[in-house]
């Protein structure tokens, strides 16, 4: 990795919509370990490290740095990856970077989630004092108090505490300089991208009131409060954060992809994702969001009943390649070979004998393949 760029980790299909994830001060991209893999099902997820944190070079930042400087590094990373427009979620300092990007570079940000962060960080003095402390004494003292600042009592993530202890003191202090100078309160109404605020109800660093202040000022913004979460909510309450982010960045597609995998199987969906190109990406998103995220999740009909209907419709229109896929899906949804045969026999009456004849041949092949796989 060139030292001119932030260290990063990319997950998910290259052709999927990009989603950048920003860390909090003192952590690395490991902050998103319990969330990013799930988000990468529907997005190209790109996590990045702050200068002097994780794998990013300390020399990327200097004393007196600003959040604008960090945002510039993020844009340089996106440019290097060929990412023109992206969704963005960030925690604490990473969230401040997101606010800056949405305000000053709205053409680059399609959607924003600000997690356990603020439009200001309680004035310059505490950050100036913290910067002076780490420049003088290093990271050891701050690392000792990390659990109390980051998590609810009794909870910890040792890897993140180690990241804190191993951060470069000068780079960490320069990030403190950026927090000391940050205050976007007066300009929040200018933010026009779709914005979600996620607050940890037990967060002492950026309490829910800070997120509520942003939600009240940014037009159309939504606020979610997570019970039992402190400052590093993605690490402490990953499922709640994941649910909120999926709903904001494309909940139908996220839920739809989950159902699609349950019905069609991981192997089939993985092949479809691998074949996806920029030309087909929107169609794949449409399938996941609408067919699987809305229709197949409607509780009015069971999955067994939906398989019965789908088999019949595919025979009626002669879609035998799709029929093979849905014979396998029908077996996953609990239909026996005898029940599948009964459905196809019914289609002989209403769709025609030639159509049913082709359908029986397709189904027999798929069922035989399943027998071979089991045997």
C-alpha positions in Angstrom: 0.0 0.0 0.0 1.4 3.4 -1.0 2.1 5.7 2.0 0.3 8.5 0.1 -3.0 6.7 0.6 -5.0 5.6 3.6 -4.8 1.9 4.3 -8.1 0.3 3.4 -9.9 -3.0 3.1 -12.4 -3.7 0.3 -15.1 -6.4 0.4 -18.0 -7.3 -1.8 -18.6 -7.3 -5.6 -16.6 -4.7 -7.5 -19.7 -3.8 -9.5 -21.9 -3.3 -6.4 -22.7 0.2 -5.1 -19.7 1.6 -3.1 -20.1 2.1 0.7 -17.2 3.7 2.6 -16.9 3.1 6.3 -15.0 5.5 8.6 -13.5 4.7 12.0 -13.4 6.5 15.3 -10.3 8.0 16.8 -8.1 5.4 18.3 -9.5 2.4 16.4 -8.9 0.8 13.0 -11.1 -0.6 10.3 -11.5 -3.6 12.7 -14.3 -1.5 14.3 -16.5 -2.7 11.5 -15.6 -6.4 11.7 -19.1 -7.5 12.8 -21.0 -5.3 10.3 -19.0 -4.9 7.1 -19.2 -8.6 6.0 -23.0 -8.4 6.0 -23.1 -5.0 4.3 -20.8 -6.4 1.6 -23.5 -8.7 0.4 -25.2 -5.8 -1.4 -22.4 -3.2 -1.5 -18.7 -2.8 -2.3 -17.6 -2.0 1.2 -14.4 0.0 1.7 -13.1 0.5 5.2 -10.3 2.9 5.9 -7.8 3.6 8.7 -7.0 7.0 10.1 -3.4 8.2 9.7 -1.2 6.5 12.2 -3.9 4.0 13.0 -4.1 0.4 11.8 -2.1 0.2 8.5 -2.2 3.9 7.6 1.1 5.9 7.6 1.4 8.5 10.3 2.9 10.9 7.9 -0.4 11.4 6.1 -1.4 14.0 8.8 0.5 16.8 10.5 -0.1 19.0 13.6 -2.9 21.5 13.2 -4.8 19.1 10.9 -8.5 19.6 10.2 -11.4 17.3 9.4 -11.2 18.8 5.9 -7.7 17.3 5.6 -9.0 13.9 6.6 -11.9 14.2 4.1 -9.4 15.0 1.4 -7.5 11.8 2.2 -10.8 9.8 1.9 -11.5 11.4 -1.5 -8.0 10.6 -2.7 -8.6 7.0 -1.7 -11.9 6.9 -3.5 -10.3 8.4 -6.6 -7.6 5.8 -6.5 -10.2 3.0 -6.5 -12.2 4.6 -9.3 -15.1 5.4 -7.0 -16.8 8.6 -8.1 -20.0 8.5 -5.9 -20.5 6.5 -2.7 -22.6 6.0 0.3 -20.8 6.7 3.6 -21.0 5.7 7.2 -18.6 6.8 10.0 -18.2 6.6 13.7 -17.2 9.6 15.9 -14.3 11.3 14.0 -15.2 9.1 11.0 -18.8 10.5 11.3 -17.4 14.1 11.3 -15.6 13.3 8.1 -18.9 12.2 6.6 -20.6 15.4 7.6 -17.8 17.4 6.0 -18.1 15.4 2.8 -21.8 15.7 2.6 -21.6 19.5 3.1 -18.6 20.3 0.9 -18.7 17.5 -1.6 -22.4 16.5 -2.0 -21.7 15.4 -5.6 -19.6 12.6 -4.2 -21.9 11.3 -1.4 -25.1 9.5 -2.3 -26.2 8.8 1.3 -24.8 9.4 4.7 -25.0 7.7 8.1 -23.4 9.4 11.1 -22.9 6.9 14.0 -22.1 8.0 17.6 -20.7 11.3 16.4 -21.5 15.1 16.5 -21.4 18.3 14.6 -19.1 19.6 17.4 -17.0 17.8 20.1 -17.5 20.0 23.2 -15.0 22.7 22.2 -11.3 22.9 21.6 -9.9 22.7 25.1 -10.3 19.0 26.0 -8.9 18.0 22.6 -6.0 20.4 22.9 -5.2 18.9 26.4 -5.5 15.4 25.1 -3.2 16.2 22.1 -0.6 17.6 24.5 -0.9 14.5 26.8 -0.2 12.0 24.0 2.6 14.1 22.5 4.2 14.2 26.0 3.5 10.8 27.3 2.4 8.5 24.5 -0.7 6.4 24.2 -0.5 4.1 27.4 -2.6 6.3 29.7 -5.4 6.8 27.2 -5.5 3.2 26.3 -6.0 2.3 29.9 -9.3 4.3 30.0 -10.5 3.2 26.5 -13.0 0.7 27.8 -14.8 3.3 30.0 -14.9 5.8 27.1 -16.0 3.3 24.4 -18.1 0.5 26.0 -20.7 -0.2 28.6 -19.4 -1.7 31.8 -18.2 -5.3 31.4 -17.9 -5.2 27.6 -14.7 -4.9 25.7 -13.1 -5.7 22.3 -9.4 -6.4 23.1 -8.4 -5.9 19.4 -9.7 -2.3 19.4 -8.0 -1.5 22.7 -4.8 -2.8 21.2 -5.3 -0.6 18.2 -5.6 2.4 20.6 -2.4 1.5 22.4 -0.5 1.0 19.1 -1.7 4.2 17.4 1.1 6.7 16.5 1.0 9.5 19.2 1.8 12.3 16.8 -0.9 11.2 14.3 -3.4 10.6 17.1 -2.6 14.1 18.4 -3.1 15.6 15.0 -6.5 13.9 14.8 -7.3 15.5 18.2 -6.4 18.9 16.6 -9.0 18.2 13.9 -11.7 17.4 16.5 -10.7 20.6 18.4 -11.4 22.8 15.4 -14.5 21.0 14.1 -17.9 22.7 14.4 -20.5 22.4 11.6 -23.6 23.4 13.7 -24.4 26.5 11.8 -24.2 24.8 8.4 -26.1 21.6 9.1 -29.3 22.9 7.3 -27.2 23.0 4.0 -26.7 19.2 4.0 -29.0 17.8 1.3 -28.0 14.1 1.0 -30.2 11.5 2.7 -28.9 11.3 6.3 -29.3 8.9 9.1 -28.1 9.5 12.7 -27.4 6.5 14.9 -26.9 7.2 18.6 -25.8 4.9 21.4 -28.1 5.5 24.4 -25.2 4.9 26.8 -22.7 6.9 24.9 -20.9 9.4 27.2 -18.7 10.9 24.5 -21.4 11.9 21.9 -24.7 11.3 23.8 -28.0 11.1 21.9 -28.6 14.8 22.3 -25.7 15.5 19.9 -27.2 13.2 17.2 -30.6 14.7 17.8 -29.2 18.2 17.2 -28.0 17.0 13.8 -31.3 15.2 13.0 -33.3 18.4 13.8 -31.1 20.6 11.6 -30.5 18.4 8.5 -33.6 18.4 6.3 -35.3 15.0 6.2 -32.8 13.3 8.5 -33.8 10.3 10.6 -32.5 9.4 14.1 -32.2 5.9 15.6 -31.2 5.4 19.2 -29.7 2.0 20.2 -30.3 0.8 23.8 -27.3 -0.7 25.5 -24.8 0.9 23.1 -22.0 3.1 24.1 -19.6 5.0 21.9 -18.5 2.2 19.6 -21.9 0.9 18.7 -20.9 -1.2 15.6 -18.6 -3.3 17.9 -21.0 -3.5 20.9 -24.4 -3.8 19.2 -23.6 -4.8 15.6 -27.0 -6.3 14.8 -28.8 -3.1 15.7 -26.4 -1.0 13.7 -26.6 -3.4 10.8 -30.4 -3.2 10.8 -30.3 0.6 10.8 -27.7 0.8 8.0 -29.5 -1.7 5.8 -32.7 0.2 6.1 -31.0 3.5 5.2 -28.7 2.2 2.4 -31.0 -0.2 0.9 -33.0 -2.4 3.3 -35.0 -4.1 0.7 -31.9 -5.3 -1.2 -30.3 -6.4 2.1 -33.2 -8.4 3.3 -33.9 -9.6 -0.2 -30.4 -10.9 -0.6 -30.8 -12.9 2.6 -34.1 -14.5 1.4 -32.6 -15.1 -2.0 -29.8 -17.0 -0.5 -32.1 -19.0 1.8 -34.4 -20.0 -1.2 -31.9 -20.4 -4.1 -28.8 -21.4 -2.1 -25.4 -19.7 -1.6 -23.8 -21.4 -4.5 -26.3 -20.1 -7.0 -26.3 -16.5 -5.6 -22.5 -16.5 -5.5 -22.4 -17.4 -9.2 -24.9 -14.7 -10.0 -22.9 -12.1 -8.1 -19.6 -13.2 -9.7 -21.2 -12.7 -13.2 -22.5 -9.3 -12.3 -21.2 -6.4 -14.3 -21.8 -2.6 -14.2 -24.3 -3.3 -17.0 -26.3 -5.8 -15.0 -25.8 -4.4 -11.5 -29.0 -2.3 -11.4 -31.1 -5.3 -12.6 -29.5 -7.6 -9.9 -30.3 -4.9 -7.3 -33.9 -4.7 -8.6 -34.3 -8.5 -8.2 -33.0 -8.5 -4.7 -34.9 -5.4 -3.6 -38.3 -6.1 -5.3 -38.7 -9.8 -6.0 -36.9 -11.2 -3.0 -37.1 -8.2 -0.6 -40.8 -7.4 -1.0 -42.7 -10.2 -2.7 -41.0 -13.3 -1.2 -41.0 -11.7 2.2 -44.7 -11.0 2.2 -46.1 -13.3 5.0 -49.5 -13.7 3.3 -48.3 -16.8 1.5 -45.8 -19.3 2.8 -42.6 -20.1 0.8 -44.1 -23.5 -0.1 -47.1 -21.8 -1.6 -44.9 -19.4 -3.5 -42.8 -22.3 -4.9 -46.0 -23.9 -6.2 -47.1 -20.7 -7.9 -43.6 -20.1 -9.3 -43.2 -23.5 -10.8 -46.6 -23.2 -12.5 -45.8 -19.8 -13.9 -42.4 -20.8 -15.3 -43.9 -23.9 -17.1 -46.7 -21.7 -18.6 -44.1 -19.3 -20.1 -41.6 -22.0 -21.0 -38.8 -20.7 -18.8 -37.1 -24.1 -18.3 -33.7 -22.8 -17.2 -35.4 -20.8 -14.4 -37.6 -23.8 -13.7 -34.5 -25.9 -12.9 -33.4 -23.3 -10.4 -36.8 -23.2 -8.8 -37.2 -27.0 -8.6 -34.2 -26.8 -6.3 -35.7 -23.9 -4.5 -39.0 -25.8 -4.1 -37.1 -28.7 -2.4 -35.4 -26.2 -0.1 -38.9 -24.8 0.7 -40.1 -28.3 1.8 -41.8 -29.7 -1.3 -41.3 -33.4 -2.0 -40.6 -34.8 -5.4 -44.1 -36.2 -5.4 -45.6 -32.8 -4.8 -43.4 -31.2 -7.5 -44.6 -34.0 -9.9 -48.3 -33.2 -9.0 -47.7 -29.5 -9.8 -46.3 -30.4 -13.2 -49.1 -32.8 -13.9 -51.6 -30.0 -13.2 -49.8 -27.8 -15.7 -50.4 -30.5 -18.4 -54.1 -29.6 -18.1 -53.8 -25.8 -18.0 -50.5 -25.1 -19.8 -50.5 -27.9 -22.3 -48.9 -31.3 -22.6 -45.8 -30.3 -24.5 -45.0 -27.7 -21.9 -45.5 -30.2 -19.1 -43.4 -32.8 -21.0 -40.4 -30.4 -21.1 -41.0 -29.4 -17.5 -41.0 -33.1 -16.4 -37.7 -33.6 -18.2 -36.1 -30.6 -16.5 -37.4 -31.5 -13.1 -36.3 -35.1 -13.4 -32.8 -34.0 -14.3 -32.6 -31.7 -11.3 -34.0 -34.3 -8.9 -31.5 -36.9 -10.2 -28.6 -34.4 -9.7 -29.8 -33.8 -6.1 -29.8 -37.6 -5.6 -26.2 -37.8 -6.9 -25.1 -34.9 -4.7 -26.6 -36.6 -1.6 -25.2 -40.1 -2.6 
